[in-house]
Amino acid sequence: MALILGISGSPRRGGNSEILLRQILSAAAENGHDAEAVSLRAYDFSPCRGCERCRRSRACDGLRDGMQLIYPLVRKAQGLVLISPTHNYNVSALMKAFIDRLYCFYDFAAERPGPWSSRLAGQGRRALIAAVAEQPGREGLGVVMPAMRLPLEALGYEVMGELIAPGVFAAGQVRKQPETMARARSLGEELARALA
């Protein structure tokens, strides 16, 4: 039984991002896995300040904040789900700060630029990414999906599915998109099967 960790980058409580995340995680849990949701807005943490201490210590010890509570969950989870609302054609500031703080999982050679590797790679980790956008159509998402997918792939995750929910803004509005809700459930089931 694997842990599947869901990370919501929404600053709004009970909004569309969290509804979709709950749908994904509940489907995964019903298929025999532990599922835990983290709402980044509930944690007091700072963006990466580029101190580079983690290159030596292999841990983010330059900042002692709420991320220290999330790191053990990231290390333990075989499955990861990232969901963010679209803010200015990109992920939310909370999601961007979270992704940047995963930098401490990289190992770098002494030369710069030089080779690097991820301590999360080679362990069969799988991920899903999802985004909500007020504007209709995929173009309204801007760079949200690659902003999540590319860092996860670099860290060693297989991103096995994507979910977009364009044209929703009011809290709970995504429930009126039955295809989106069904897709969220299906992705949760697929992630659970992949980690079985």
FIMI-6469 format. One record per residue: x, y, z of N, C-alpha, C in turn; residue in one letter. Coordinates in steps of 0.1 Angstrom, whole numbers, plus 5000, padded with zeros to 4 digits. Layout:
BEGIN
XYZXYZXYZa...
END
This chain:
BEGIN
500849885000500050005000500950125000m500850204990501650324988500950454993a501750554997501150685001501050764988l499950824986499750914975499451054982i500351144979500351284984499751384975l498751454979498151554970498551694975g499051774967499451914970498552014963i497852094971497052204965497752334966s497852404955498552534955497552644955g496252624959495252724959495252804972s495152934971495053014983493653014989p492652964981491252964985490852834992r490252845003489752725010488452665003r488452535001487252474995486952514981g487952554974487752594960487752474950g487752504937487752404927488952314927n490152374930491352294931491252184941s490752224953490652124964489552024961e488452064954487451964951487951854941i488751904931489351804922490351714929l491151774938492151694945491451594954l490451624961489651534969489151414960r488651454948488151344939489251254935q490351304932491551214928491951124939i492151194951492651114962491651014968l490351044967489350954972489350824963s489450844950489550734941490750644944a491850714946493150634949492950554962a492350624972492150554985491250434984a490150454976489250344974489850224967e491050244961491750144954492950094962n492850114976493750044985495050124989g495050254986496250324990495950435001h496950465008496850585017496950705009d496050805012496050925005495951045015a496851145013496851255022496951385013e496151485018496151615011496851715019a497651795012498351915018497852035011v497252135018496952265013498052355017s498752405007499952485010499652615017l498452665015498052785022498052775037r497952645042497952625057499352615063a500352625055501752625060502452755058y503252795068503952915067505352875062d505652905049506952875043507252985033f508552995031509153095022509553035009s509753114999510253064986511753034988p512352954979513752924980514553064978c515553074987516353204986517653184979r517853064974519153034966520353034974g520252994987521452994996522452884992c521952784985522852664981523352584992e522952605004523352515015523052375013r521852345006521452215004522352134995c523252204987524252134979525252054988r525452104999526452045009525751945018r524651995024523951925034522951825029s522551835017521551745011520151755017r519951875023518651905030518452055030a517252095030516952235030517052285045c518352315049518552365063518852515063d518652585052518852725052517552795056g516452725055515152785059514452685069l514152725080513452645090511952695090r511152625083509752675082508852555079d507652585075506652485073506952375063g507852405054508352295044508952175052m509552205063510152095071509051985075q507852025075506751935078506251855066l506551915054506051855042507151765036i508451795038509451715032509351565035y509051525048508951385051507851315043p506751385040505651335032506051315018l506851405012507351394999508251274997v509151265007510051145006509351015007r508351005016507550885018506650845006k506050945000504950924990505550864977a504950754972505350704959504550774948q503350824952502550904942502351044947g502351134937502251274940501351344930l500451424936499451494927499651644930v499851714920499951864921498851924914l498152014921497052094915497152244918i497052324908497152464910496052544902s495652654908494852744900495752814890p495252874880496052954871496053094875t497253144878497453284882498353354872h497853444864498653514854499353414845n498653324840499153224830500153134836y500253114849501253034855500652964868n501452884874500952824887500852934897v500252904908500053004919501453024926s501553134933502853164940503153054950a502153004957502352894966502852764959l502352734948502852614941504252634936m504552754931505852784926506852774937k506552834949507452824960507652674964a506652594964506752454968507652384958f507452404946508252334936509752374937i509952504939511352554940512052494952d511252474963511852424975512252274974r511752204963512252064961513652054955l514252174953515652184948516552104957y516252094970517152024979517251874977c516451814968516551674965517551644954f518151754948519151734937520551714943y521351634937522851624940523551684928d524551764930525251834919526751794920f527351784908528851774908529451904911a530751904914531452024919531552134908a531752084895531852184884530452244881e530552374877529252444874529452514860r528552494851527452394852528052254850p527352154856527852024855526751924857g527051794858526051694859525351704873p524151644873523351644885522451524885w521851494896520951384897519951414908s518851334909517851354919517751234928s517751254941517651144951516251084951r515251144944513951094943513751004930l514751004922514650924909514950774911a514550694901514850554901514050474912g512950524917512250464927510750434923q510450444910509150414906508050514910g508450634912507550744917506650784905r505350804907504450854897503750974901r503351054892502651184895501551214885a500651294890499551354882499651504884l499251584874499251724875497851774870i497351874877496051934873496052084875a495152144868495052294869493652334866a493252444873491952514871492252644865v491352694856491552824850490152894848a490153014851488853094849488553104834e489553124826489253144811488953014805q488053014795487752884788488952854778p489052724775490052684766491452664772g492252574766493552544771494452664771r494352754761495252874760495252954773e494152954780494053034792494952984803g495352854802496252804812497652854811l498052904800499452954798500452844800g501352864809502452764811502252684824v501052674829500752604841501252454841v500852394830501152244830502652214828m503352284819504752254819505552304831p504952404838505652454850505552354861a504652254861504552144870505252024865m504951994852505451864846506951864845r507551964840509051964838509851944851l509552014862510251994874510051854880p508851804879508651664884509351564876l509451574863510151484855511651494858e512151614860513551624864513851564877a512951564886513151504899513051354899l512551294888512451154886511051094886g510051174886508651124886508251094872y507450984870506750964857505451034859e505251144851503951214851503051144841v502151064847501350974840499951024836m499651144840498351204836498151344839g497351414831497051554833495551584833e495151674841493751714841493651874841l492851924832492652064831491152094833i490852204840489552244842489452394839a489352424826489152564822487752614823p487552744824486252794825485552784838g486252774849485652764862486352874871v485552934879486053034889485353034902f484053044902483253044914483552914922a483652924935483852804943482852704941a483252584938482352464936481852454922g482252554913481752544899482152424892q483252364895483752254888482852134890v482052124900481052014902480052014891r479852124884478952134872479552084859k480752034860481451974848481651824851q480551744849480651604852481851534845p482151574833483251504826484551534833e484751654838486051684845486051604858t484951604866484851524878485151374876m484651324865484851184862486251154858a486851254850488251234847489151244859r488851324869489651334881489551194888a488451134889488251004895489050904888r488950904875489650804866491150814868s491650934869493150954871493550904884l492750924895493050864908493150714907g492150654900492150514899493450464891e493750534881494950494872496250504881e496350614888497550624897497650514907l496450484913496450374923496850244916a496350214904496750084898498250084894r498750204890500150204886501050184898a500650214910501450194922501150064929l500249984924499949864931501049764930a
END
